[in-house]
């Protein structure tokens, strides 16, 4: 039915009047009188709720309900802190065992200096990123915004832990045939990583209404969230003008998005590539380059969380976001420092210092110069974005 201009005017006036009263916090009870003779009498007026406030209230109620049903939040956070520490200790033991000597007779004469530099490369990036992630996870949620970050980080920890557990239990499959661990070390390290991964999955599922989260809904949420995150790596409002207020308000979202893409690429590269390309970006040789992809994946998720935080401009949860940012910055800076030292020639010679050490003990890194240079650029970009 077509409305006359008078009816249209009355409807618009009623809408404007109702909206002005809603801004004050209530809706007039006379609204039915205002539009009594309007043909579109089925139009209803509902109070406007602030979505963020509603989500925060829902999140708080859910957390309290989960506390009543089972393990308390404080106990869960403590358990994640303890398991994260044990997982780091397991990685240190594995790294020292695998990198304290070289099983290849061609490199049997490597000095202690070389082994120390190689072991340091296994700790420089991995430990700061792991510490930042566990530190952010073990701090209490303060807002709904950070609960979303916690869910992403818990899933990332679960995937990374399961990868580390598998690479320890089936070492020869991940290390180009090398199997350098005793069965006791395999049982300890893989058990720690598996427990840490299962705990992260439990924490992720517990962040929802557990009465409604079935296995099917969990799988559906993970798949949809992963696909959506991949499509969201790029900034929501890209801008080429560095002086544009839109770019300034977007903060470092564009840079963090590029860091996420680069780190995600270097997560996949060692897994699908043959030697020597598989040794980039960690430069840990055949023995640990593929297992170390777990930490590269973890850093990619952290960079994505920082990208989302930069776009939202949320001022809450500065502590947790700052932890992730500093962890990535310190890890990338130390990783670059060790790479520069190797290129300069502190390990028997290089580009600046006399000797042939760089070409003799790091042939894999020099065999793929484009990939090595690309990894350096990505880590340098992370440091720049974190400043």
Buried (B, 14 or more C-beta within 10 A) or exposed (E): EEEEEEBEEBBEEBBEBBEEBBEEEEBBEEBEEBBEEBEEEEEEBEEEEEEEEEBBEEBBEBBEEBBEEEEEBEEBBEBBBBBBBBBBEBBBBBBEBBBEEBBEEEBEEBEEEBBEBBBBBBBBBBBBBBBBBBBBBBBEBBBBBBBBBBBBBBBBBBBBBBBBBBBBBEBEEBBBEBEBBEEEBBEBBBBBBBBBBBBBBBBBBBBBEBEEBEEEEBEEBBEEBEEEBEEBBBBEEEBEEEEEEEBEEBBBBBBBBBBBBBBBBBBEBBEEBEBBBBBBBBBBBBBBBBBBBBBBBBBBBBBBBBBBBBBBEBEBBEEBBBBBBBBBBBBBBBBBEBBEBBBBBBBBBBEEBEEEBBEBBBEBBEBBEEBBEBBBEBBEBBBEBBE
